[in-house]
């Protein structure tokens, strides 16, 4: 397998150099022979990185049925509890853009943007704003999640936020296409809830940082891109194990009174609502 990869790498490099340096009428020269083992440190490092990453994912513990079910109905707090907490700790439901602008001006709502712990997906039925304390708690979820991965020898993957603040109009629009969206009040309307996708994770900052390759290796940029892609692909293959690590973090934070957590049945998300002060 590695000999095939080495030969392919040599072929790509040879063809690229030949085309760039060709005379006006002469065809490109044939590719050089495949490098011997140890002569392509970038390729060797990539192979070792992928093998090691896969092995560490295999060691990450999958969720038990108890860890998963404690975050599902009926064992987890009811949605009524989420509504009551959002009503207590959130802003009043927004009717106009002017109200949103005022809450942002006063700091009662703050932007939710990509950082080291999470990414915010393009939001179709919500706006990326939340209560300041909820933003802090989402940071904490990501920080604890990455700490759990680090204990398993894995790189820092980020969680993905898929929904945040909803106006009443956005909530009604969503209810038309999503049976899981409540047709009455939603805790999202108070800026006190977010949804976190449990089947999608993003590497931070890059798997390339883990490659032990000399900067002078000409194949390094290509191998760095391949390492990042492999790391993202393996997160999809082992998303059940990442789900287990995230579920354990959220279960602990719910026990500590920092978040209310609901593992939804029809959408691949954890619904998180601010809890406590």
Kinemage of the C-alpha trace (Angstrom):
@kinemage 1
@onewidth
@group {chain A} dominant
@subgroup {mainchain}
@vectorlist {calphas} color= white
{ca unk a 1} P 0.000 0.000 0.000
{ca unk a 2} L 2.783 2.415 0.917
{ca unk a 3} L 4.765 1.507 -2.206
{ca unk a 4} L 1.703 2.381 -4.266
{ca unk a 5} L 1.376 5.717 -2.459
{ca unk a 6} L 5.079 6.465 -2.978
{ca unk a 7} L 4.863 5.652 -6.647
{ca unk a 8} L 1.779 7.840 -7.034
{ca unk a 9} L 3.476 10.727 -5.231
{ca unk a 10} L 6.537 10.405 -7.443
{ca unk a 11} L 4.354 10.341 -10.524
{ca unk a 12} L 2.514 13.522 -9.528
{ca unk a 13} L 5.702 15.404 -8.656
{ca unk a 14} L 7.467 14.213 -11.785
{ca unk a 15} L 4.659 15.201 -14.091
{ca unk a 16} L 4.274 18.609 -12.455
{ca unk a 17} L 7.960 19.455 -12.680
{ca unk a 18} L 8.261 18.146 -16.196
{ca unk a 19} L 5.389 20.280 -17.441
{ca unk a 20} L 6.677 23.429 -15.743
{ca unk a 21} L 10.196 23.058 -17.165
{ca unk a 22} L 9.355 21.741 -20.643
{ca unk a 23} L 10.930 23.297 -23.752
{ca unk a 24} L 8.606 24.998 -26.170
{ca unk a 25} L 8.102 21.934 -28.406
{ca unk a 26} L 9.557 19.012 -26.472
{ca unk a 27} L 7.205 16.659 -24.564
{ca unk a 28} L 7.615 16.429 -20.800
{ca unk a 29} L 10.256 13.985 -19.577
{ca unk a 30} L 9.192 10.691 -18.007
{ca unk a 31} L 8.651 10.713 -14.231
{ca unk a 32} L 11.567 9.772 -12.001
{ca unk a 33} L 11.586 6.354 -10.349
{ca unk a 34} L 9.637 5.940 -7.116
{ca unk a 35} L 11.687 6.930 -4.056
{ca unk a 36} L 12.911 4.210 -1.765
{ca unk a 37} L 11.420 3.794 1.684
{ca unk a 38} L 12.671 6.558 3.932
{ca unk a 39} L 13.399 8.912 1.025
{ca unk a 40} L 9.941 10.543 1.168
{ca unk a 41} L 9.582 11.773 4.769
{ca unk a 42} L 6.351 13.683 4.097
{ca unk a 43} L 4.605 10.634 2.635
{ca unk a 44} L 5.983 8.392 5.378
{ca unk a 45} L 4.795 10.849 8.023
{ca unk a 46} L 1.308 10.951 6.497
{ca unk a 47} L 1.024 7.160 6.542
{ca unk a 48} L 2.158 7.034 10.173
{ca unk a 49} L -0.223 9.849 11.130
{ca unk a 50} L -3.264 8.131 9.603
{ca unk a 51} L -2.414 4.778 11.171
{ca unk a 52} L -1.904 6.364 14.579
{ca unk a 53} L -5.089 8.452 14.355
{ca unk a 54} L -7.200 5.460 13.411
{ca unk a 55} L -5.767 3.445 16.285
{ca unk a 56} L -6.533 6.181 18.802
{ca unk a 57} L -10.096 6.514 17.549
{ca unk a 58} L -10.483 2.770 18.079
{ca unk a 59} L -9.474 3.277 21.711
{ca unk a 60} L -12.037 6.041 22.304
{ca unk a 61} L -14.941 4.534 24.196
{ca unk a 62} L -18.344 4.363 22.528
{ca unk a 63} L -21.335 5.577 24.584
{ca unk a 64} L -23.137 3.089 26.767
{ca unk a 65} L -26.922 2.856 26.496
{ca unk a 66} L -27.134 4.431 29.946
{ca unk a 67} L -24.990 7.415 28.957
{ca unk a 68} L -27.151 8.000 25.904
{ca unk a 69} L -30.574 7.339 27.432
{ca unk a 70} L -30.011 9.648 30.391
{ca unk a 71} L -30.045 12.526 27.901
{ca unk a 72} L -33.226 11.363 26.150
{ca unk a 73} L -36.855 11.675 27.208
{ca unk a 74} L -38.154 10.735 29.733
{ca unk a 75} L -34.985 10.571 31.862
{ca unk a 76} L -33.657 14.005 30.927
{ca unk a 77} L -35.481 17.186 32.007
{ca unk a 78} L -38.633 17.823 29.983
{ca unk a 79} L -38.938 20.486 27.313
{ca unk a 80} L -41.160 22.405 29.743
{ca unk a 81} L -38.104 22.690 31.994
{ca unk a 82} L -36.141 24.111 29.054
{ca unk a 83} L -38.877 26.677 28.413
{ca unk a 84} L -39.091 27.703 32.059
{ca unk a 85} L -35.314 28.111 32.316
{ca unk a 86} L -35.141 30.062 29.036
{ca unk a 87} L -37.943 32.349 30.222
{ca unk a 88} L -36.040 32.937 33.461
{ca unk a 89} L -32.541 33.449 32.031
{ca unk a 90} L -33.179 34.652 28.484
{ca unk a 91} L -34.426 37.814 26.815
{ca unk a 92} L -38.123 38.303 25.941
{ca unk a 93} L -39.046 36.757 22.566
{ca unk a 94} L -38.174 39.161 19.759
{ca unk a 95} L -40.788 40.622 17.458
{ca unk a 96} L -38.643 43.009 15.396
{ca unk a 97} L -35.099 43.478 14.140
{ca unk a 98} L -34.983 46.723 16.126
{ca unk a 99} L -35.440 44.755 19.354
{ca unk a 100} L -32.583 42.462 18.357
{ca unk a 101} L -30.350 45.453 17.613
{ca unk a 102} L -31.137 46.938 21.016
{ca unk a 103} L -30.279 43.709 22.842
{ca unk a 104} L -26.990 43.543 20.949
{ca unk a 105} L -26.246 47.176 21.806
{ca unk a 106} L -26.797 46.578 25.513
{ca unk a 107} L -24.901 43.280 25.527
{ca unk a 108} L -27.926 41.212 26.560
{ca unk a 109} L -27.288 39.179 23.423
{ca unk a 110} L -23.848 38.513 21.923
{ca unk a 111} L -22.680 37.047 18.594
{ca unk a 112} L -21.884 33.370 18.357
{ca unk a 113} L -18.954 32.969 15.928
{ca unk a 114} L -16.437 30.251 15.083
{ca unk a 115} L -13.635 29.851 17.599
{ca unk a 116} L -11.232 27.184 18.834
{ca unk a 117} L -14.023 25.112 20.404
{ca unk a 118} L -16.917 25.205 17.943
{ca unk a 119} L -17.999 26.202 14.463
{ca unk a 120} L -21.345 27.788 13.625
{ca unk a 121} L -23.016 26.258 10.616
{ca unk a 122} L -24.818 28.500 8.122
{ca unk a 123} L -28.104 29.148 9.958
{ca unk a 124} L -31.279 29.028 7.853
{ca unk a 125} L -33.942 29.277 10.560
{ca unk a 126} L -32.130 31.121 13.330
{ca unk a 127} L -29.648 33.888 14.024
{ca unk a 128} L -26.176 33.463 15.573
{ca unk a 129} L -26.863 35.345 18.819
{ca unk a 130} L -27.205 34.074 22.392
{ca unk a 131} L -27.063 35.181 25.998
{ca unk a 132} L -23.458 35.885 27.115
{ca unk a 133} L -23.525 33.152 29.752
{ca unk a 134} L -24.729 30.588 27.206
{ca unk a 135} L -21.833 31.488 24.923
{ca unk a 136} L -19.491 30.869 27.840
{ca unk a 137} L -21.122 27.492 28.488
{ca unk a 138} L -20.813 26.445 24.831
{ca unk a 139} L -17.129 27.379 25.028
{ca unk a 140} L -16.891 25.178 28.108
{ca unk a 141} L -18.530 22.252 26.307
{ca unk a 142} L -15.960 22.513 23.528
{ca unk a 143} L -13.076 22.900 25.968
{ca unk a 144} L -14.073 19.835 27.997
{ca unk a 145} L -14.728 17.838 24.816
{ca unk a 146} L -11.237 18.604 23.498
{ca unk a 147} L -9.722 17.744 26.873
{ca unk a 148} L -11.416 14.332 26.712
{ca unk a 149} L -10.032 13.802 23.211
{ca unk a 150} L -6.555 14.838 24.310
{ca unk a 151} L -6.647 12.160 27.027
{ca unk a 152} L -7.229 9.647 24.217
{ca unk a 153} L -4.341 11.083 22.205
{ca unk a 154} L -6.642 12.626 19.614
{ca unk a 155} L -6.291 16.087 18.054
{ca unk a 156} L -8.696 18.912 19.023
{ca unk a 157} L -11.931 18.541 17.089
{ca unk a 158} L -14.540 21.277 17.324
{ca unk a 159} L -18.266 20.748 17.839
{ca unk a 160} L -20.823 22.230 15.418
{ca unk a 161} L -23.651 24.597 16.391
{ca unk a 162} L -26.607 24.301 14.010
{ca unk a 163} L -29.244 26.574 15.592
{ca unk a 164} L -29.368 29.508 18.005
{ca unk a 165} L -31.728 32.489 18.404
{ca unk a 166} L -35.104 32.301 16.638
{ca unk a 167} L -37.667 35.026 16.231
{ca unk a 168} L -41.327 34.005 16.281
{ca unk a 169} L -41.417 34.236 12.465
{ca unk a 170} L -38.385 31.999 12.082
{ca unk a 171} L -39.874 29.491 14.501
{ca unk a 172} L -43.103 29.334 12.475
{ca unk a 173} L -41.155 28.869 9.246
{ca unk a 174} L -39.149 26.034 10.758
{ca unk a 175} L -42.256 24.286 12.090
{ca unk a 176} L -43.534 23.946 8.513
{ca unk a 177} L -40.573 21.800 7.459
{ca unk a 178} L -39.415 20.186 10.707
{ca unk a 179} L -41.834 18.092 12.743
{ca unk a 180} L -39.409 18.253 15.675
{ca unk a 181} L -39.813 22.026 15.894
{ca unk a 182} L -42.448 23.000 18.415
{ca unk a 183} L -45.428 24.947 17.072
{ca unk a 184} L -45.753 26.883 20.334
{ca unk a 185} L -43.040 28.632 22.308
{ca unk a 186} L -39.441 27.614 21.733
{ca unk a 187} L -36.556 28.063 24.142
{ca unk a 188} L -34.593 29.277 21.102
{ca unk a 189} L -36.730 32.444 21.101
{ca unk a 190} L -35.091 33.619 24.340
{ca unk a 191} L -31.471 33.391 23.185
{ca unk a 192} L -30.977 30.754 25.880
{ca unk a 193} L -30.708 27.603 23.734
{ca unk a 194} L -28.537 26.193 20.970
{ca unk a 195} L -28.505 22.942 19.026
{ca unk a 196} L -25.224 21.058 18.651
{ca unk a 197} L -24.891 18.480 15.883
{ca unk a 198} L -23.492 15.201 17.205
{ca unk a 199} L -22.501 13.755 13.827
{ca unk a 200} L -20.283 16.542 12.492
{ca unk a 201} L -16.934 17.713 13.842
{ca unk a 202} L -14.242 20.057 12.518
{ca unk a 203} L -10.527 19.739 13.137
{ca unk a 204} L -8.756 22.585 14.924
{ca unk a 205} L -6.507 24.021 13.738
{ca unk a 206} L -5.010 21.446 11.368
{ca unk a 207} L -3.857 17.863 11.423
{ca unk a 208} L -0.780 19.064 9.578
{ca unk a 209} L 0.559 20.414 12.869
{ca unk a 210} L 1.070 16.828 14.026
{ca unk a 211} L 3.265 15.840 11.059
{ca unk a 212} L 6.975 15.534 11.842
{ca unk a 213} L 8.274 16.590 8.432
{ca unk a 214} L 11.155 18.913 7.481
{ca unk a 215} L 9.917 22.203 6.041
{ca unk a 216} L 12.273 21.654 3.118
{ca unk a 217} L 10.375 18.594 1.903
{ca unk a 218} L 8.716 19.685 -1.387
{ca unk a 219} L 5.783 17.345 -0.813
{ca unk a 220} L 4.915 18.933 2.557
{ca unk a 221} L 2.067 21.255 1.403
{ca unk a 222} L 0.278 18.435 -0.406
{ca unk a 223} L 0.746 16.033 2.482
{ca unk a 224} L -0.532 18.628 4.964
{ca unk a 225} L -3.747 18.994 2.978
{ca unk a 226} L -4.131 15.224 2.784
{ca unk a 227} L -3.557 14.885 6.538
{ca unk a 228} L -6.300 17.405 7.300
{ca unk a 229} L -8.677 15.679 4.918
{ca unk a 230} L -7.945 12.264 6.413
{ca unk a 231} L -8.515 13.635 9.911
{ca unk a 232} L -11.890 15.084 8.901
{ca unk a 233} L -12.867 11.865 7.109
{ca unk a 234} L -11.949 9.734 10.108
{ca unk a 235} L -14.083 11.972 12.336
{ca unk a 236} L -17.017 10.958 10.134
{ca unk a 237} L -16.101 7.272 10.303
{ca unk a 238} L -15.792 7.385 14.099
{ca unk a 239} L -18.525 9.923 14.818
{ca unk a 240} L -20.186 7.423 17.170
{ca unk a 241} L -17.121 7.506 19.407
{ca unk a 242} L -16.943 11.301 19.268
{ca unk a 243} L -20.658 11.283 20.105
{ca unk a 244} L -19.858 9.208 23.192
{ca unk a 245} L -17.212 11.662 24.378
{ca unk a 246} L -19.572 14.592 23.833
{ca unk a 247} L -22.474 12.848 25.576
{ca unk a 248} L -20.324 12.231 28.647
{ca unk a 249} L -19.292 15.902 28.775
{ca unk a 250} L -22.894 17.088 28.461
{ca unk a 251} L -24.164 14.616 31.023
{ca unk a 252} L -21.589 15.886 33.497
{ca unk a 253} L -22.473 19.536 32.846
{ca unk a 254} L -26.157 18.779 33.321
{ca unk a 255} L -25.383 17.061 36.625
{ca unk a 256} L -23.478 20.195 37.674
{ca unk a 257} L -26.487 22.428 36.900
{ca unk a 258} L -24.751 24.282 34.073
{ca unk a 259} L -26.903 23.144 31.138
{ca unk a 260} L -30.170 21.377 30.445
{ca unk a 261} L -29.582 18.723 27.771
{ca unk a 262} L -32.061 17.014 25.474
{ca unk a 263} L -30.914 14.430 22.926
{ca unk a 264} L -33.544 14.868 20.228
{ca unk a 265} L -35.215 11.880 18.554
{ca unk a 266} L -35.769 13.090 14.989
{ca unk a 267} L -32.757 15.354 14.504
{ca unk a 268} L -29.060 14.453 15.078
{ca unk a 269} L -28.604 17.191 17.687
{ca unk a 270} L -28.270 17.889 21.370
{ca unk a 271} L -30.636 20.687 22.404
{ca unk a 272} L -28.831 22.716 25.069
{ca unk a 273} L -30.416 25.330 27.316
{ca unk a 274} L -28.689 27.590 29.799
{ca unk a 275} L -29.080 26.493 33.415
{ca unk a 276} L -27.977 28.253 36.603
{ca unk a 277} L -26.131 31.543 37.029
